[in-house]
Amino acid sequence: GDDPDARHRDEVLLADGRALDRYSAPLKSRDGRLYGRIWVVRDITGRKRIEEELRQARDEAERANEAKSEFLSRMSHELRTPLNSILGFAQVLARRELPPDRGKGVEHIIKAGRHLLDLINEVLDIARIEAKRQEFSLEPVHAGALLDEALALIRPMAQQRPVHVVEHAPDGADAYVRADRQRLMQVLLNLLSNSVKYNRGGGSIVLRPEARGTAAAGGTLAI
């Protein structure tokens, strides 16, 4: 009951596991008279096997992605909770009358803890990770204040080495730059921590901000 003019295409799975692609079309004479059909059969076993392997790999990748998202979501809570507790106790200590050296130590704990909390918030931002993009929040950032904060966070590590941290030169320190403050701080701390880690005992670190060009001409600040 099939239309004799119809074209057919299907896949056939044989008992021995092979897969065939089967195609048929009508054969007509010059005057349009139907006198038979042509059949083309191709062995597509290899292609079907590759398609199945790709499907399995995709399913495995999706399962791994779901596991990663679940892990990040769980770690978001596991990391933030103790860190918030540390910051809370440090802030309680900061409100007490402490000797100057201990007060400065508590201040370092609070600053470092807040920076770490910001990093955790960014690293565990699942939406950004899944979208494979990082959005920048650009704002005017005072270079000197940023450098002072970075040096304060790195100085305890340098003292243990010991490595001498030289205060940044005044040139360019008063400038404002348009940047994502959190990520600029992250870059500075990465560079400074490497400077301490790979320095020699008794060595030194110097931060030198240098203004290049003018703001009107799209100038930059080299650190």
C-alpha positions as CSV (number, residue, x, y, z in Angstrom):
1,G,0.0,0.0,0.0
2,D,3.1,2.3,-0.1
3,D,3.2,5.1,-2.7
4,P,5.3,3.7,-5.6
5,D,6.7,7.2,-6.2
6,A,7.8,7.7,-2.6
7,R,11.4,7.7,-1.5
8,H,12.3,5.7,1.7
9,R,15.2,5.9,4.1
10,D,15.6,3.9,7.3
11,E,18.2,2.1,9.5
12,V,18.3,-1.6,9.9
13,L,19.9,-3.4,12.9
14,L,21.1,-6.9,12.0
15,A,21.2,-9.8,14.4
16,D,25.0,-9.8,14.3
17,G,25.1,-6.2,15.6
18,R,25.8,-4.4,12.3
19,A,23.8,-1.3,11.4
20,L,22.8,-0.6,7.9
21,D,21.6,2.7,6.3
22,R,18.9,1.7,3.7
23,Y,17.7,4.1,1.0
24,S,15.3,3.4,-1.9
25,A,13.9,5.6,-4.7
26,P,11.7,4.9,-7.8
27,L,13.2,4.3,-11.2
28,K,11.4,5.9,-14.1
29,S,11.7,5.9,-17.9
30,R,12.1,9.1,-19.9
31,D,8.3,9.2,-20.4
32,G,7.7,9.0,-16.6
33,R,6.7,5.3,-16.5
34,L,7.7,3.6,-13.2
35,Y,9.6,0.4,-14.0
36,G,11.4,-0.4,-10.7
37,R,13.2,0.8,-7.6
38,I,16.9,1.4,-6.8
39,W,18.2,0.3,-3.4
40,V,21.3,1.6,-1.7
41,V,22.6,0.0,1.4
42,R,25.6,1.3,3.4
43,D,27.2,-0.3,6.4
44,I,27.2,2.5,9.2
45,T,28.2,0.3,12.1
46,G,31.4,2.3,12.7
47,R,29.5,5.6,12.5
48,K,26.9,4.4,15.0
49,R,29.5,3.2,17.4
50,I,31.2,6.6,17.3
51,E,27.9,8.3,17.8
52,E,27.2,6.1,20.8
53,E,30.6,6.8,22.3
54,L,30.0,10.6,21.8
55,R,26.6,10.3,23.5
56,Q,28.2,8.4,26.5
57,A,31.0,11.0,26.7
58,R,28.4,13.8,26.7
59,D,26.3,12.1,29.4
60,E,29.5,11.6,31.5
61,A,30.5,15.3,31.1
62,E,27.0,16.4,32.1
63,R,27.1,14.2,35.2
64,A,30.6,15.6,36.1
65,N,29.3,19.1,35.6
66,E,26.4,18.5,37.9
67,A,28.7,16.9,40.5
68,K,31.0,20.0,40.2
69,S,28.0,22.4,40.7
70,E,26.9,20.4,43.7
71,F,30.4,20.4,45.2
72,L,30.8,24.2,44.7
73,S,27.4,24.8,46.3
74,R,28.3,22.7,49.3
75,M,31.8,24.2,49.7
76,S,30.3,27.7,49.4
77,H,28.6,27.0,52.8
78,E,31.5,25.0,54.3
79,L,34.1,27.7,53.6
80,R,32.0,30.8,54.4
81,T,30.7,29.5,57.7
82,P,34.1,29.1,59.6
83,L,35.5,32.2,57.9
84,N,32.6,34.3,59.1
85,S,33.1,32.9,62.6
86,I,36.8,33.9,62.5
87,L,35.9,37.4,61.3
88,G,33.3,37.7,64.0
89,F,35.7,36.8,66.8
90,A,38.4,39.1,65.3
91,Q,35.9,42.0,65.3
92,V,35.1,41.3,68.9
93,L,38.8,41.4,69.8
94,A,39.2,44.6,67.8
95,R,36.7,46.4,70.0
96,R,38.8,45.6,73.1
97,E,41.7,47.6,74.6
98,L,44.7,45.8,73.2
99,P,48.4,46.5,73.1
100,P,49.3,48.2,69.8
101,D,51.2,45.2,68.4
102,R,48.2,42.9,69.1
103,G,45.7,45.4,67.8
104,K,47.6,45.5,64.6
105,G,47.6,41.7,64.4
106,V,43.8,41.6,64.8
107,E,43.5,44.3,62.1
108,H,45.6,42.1,59.7
109,I,43.3,39.1,60.5
110,I,40.2,41.1,59.6
111,K,41.6,42.6,56.4
112,A,43.0,39.2,55.2
113,G,39.7,37.4,56.2
114,R,37.6,39.9,54.3
115,H,39.8,39.6,51.2
116,L,39.6,35.8,51.5
117,L,35.8,36.0,51.8
118,D,35.6,38.1,48.7
119,L,37.7,35.6,46.8
120,I,35.5,32.7,48.0
121,N,32.4,34.6,46.9
122,E,34.0,35.0,43.4
123,V,35.4,31.5,43.1
124,L,32.1,29.9,44.2
125,D,29.9,32.0,42.0
126,I,28.5,29.1,40.1
127,A,26.6,31.2,37.6
128,R,29.8,32.9,36.4
129,I,31.7,29.6,36.2
130,E,28.9,27.9,34.2
131,A,28.7,30.9,31.9
132,K,32.5,30.7,31.4
133,R,32.8,34.4,31.8
134,Q,33.9,36.9,34.4
135,E,32.2,40.2,34.7
136,F,34.4,43.2,35.7
137,S,33.1,45.9,38.0
138,L,35.1,49.0,37.0
139,E,35.4,51.9,39.4
140,P,37.8,54.6,40.4
141,V,40.5,53.0,42.6
142,H,43.1,55.0,44.6
143,A,46.4,53.4,43.8
144,G,48.2,54.3,47.0
145,A,45.4,53.0,49.2
146,L,45.3,49.7,47.3
147,L,49.1,49.3,47.5
148,D,49.1,50.0,51.2
149,E,46.4,47.4,51.8
150,A,48.2,44.8,49.6
151,L,51.5,45.4,51.5
152,A,49.8,45.2,54.9
153,L,48.4,41.8,54.0
154,I,51.7,40.5,52.7
155,R,54.0,41.9,55.4
156,P,53.4,39.2,58.0
157,M,54.5,36.5,55.4
158,A,57.5,38.6,54.5
159,Q,58.6,39.0,58.1
160,Q,58.7,35.2,58.6
161,R,61.0,34.7,55.5
162,P,62.5,37.3,56.3
163,V,62.1,39.6,53.3
164,H,62.2,43.4,53.6
165,V,59.2,45.1,52.1
166,V,60.1,48.6,50.9
167,E,57.3,51.2,51.0
168,H,56.1,52.2,47.6
169,A,57.6,55.3,46.0
170,P,55.3,58.3,46.0
171,D,55.3,58.7,42.2
172,G,51.9,57.6,40.9
173,A,50.6,56.6,44.3
174,D,48.2,59.5,44.4
175,A,46.6,58.5,41.1
176,Y,43.2,57.0,40.6
177,V,42.8,54.2,38.1
178,R,39.7,52.7,36.6
179,A,39.8,49.1,37.5
180,D,38.0,46.1,39.2
181,R,39.3,46.6,42.7
182,Q,39.0,43.0,43.8
183,R,40.7,41.6,40.8
184,L,43.5,44.2,40.9
185,M,44.1,43.3,44.5
186,Q,44.1,39.6,43.7
187,V,46.8,40.2,41.0
188,L,48.9,42.3,43.3
189,L,48.7,39.7,46.1
190,N,49.6,36.9,43.7
191,L,52.7,38.8,42.6
192,L,53.7,39.8,46.1
193,S,53.3,36.3,47.6
194,N,55.5,34.9,44.8
195,S,58.0,37.7,45.4
196,V,58.2,36.6,49.1
197,K,58.1,32.8,48.3
198,Y,60.9,32.9,45.6
199,N,63.0,35.6,47.2
200,R,66.3,35.0,49.1
201,G,66.5,35.3,52.8
202,G,67.3,39.0,53.6
203,G,66.1,40.1,50.2
204,S,63.7,42.9,49.5
205,I,60.5,43.7,47.6
206,V,59.8,47.1,46.1
207,L,56.5,48.3,44.7
208,R,56.8,51.3,42.4
209,P,53.7,52.8,40.8
210,E,54.6,54.9,37.8
211,A,52.1,57.1,35.9
212,R,52.4,57.0,32.1
213,G,50.7,59.6,30.1
214,T,47.7,61.7,31.2
215,A,44.2,60.7,32.1
216,A,42.8,62.9,29.3
217,A,45.0,61.0,26.8
218,G,44.1,57.6,28.2
219,G,47.1,57.3,30.4
220,T,48.0,54.2,32.4
221,L,49.6,53.4,35.8
222,A,52.4,50.9,35.7
223,I,53.1,49.0,39.0
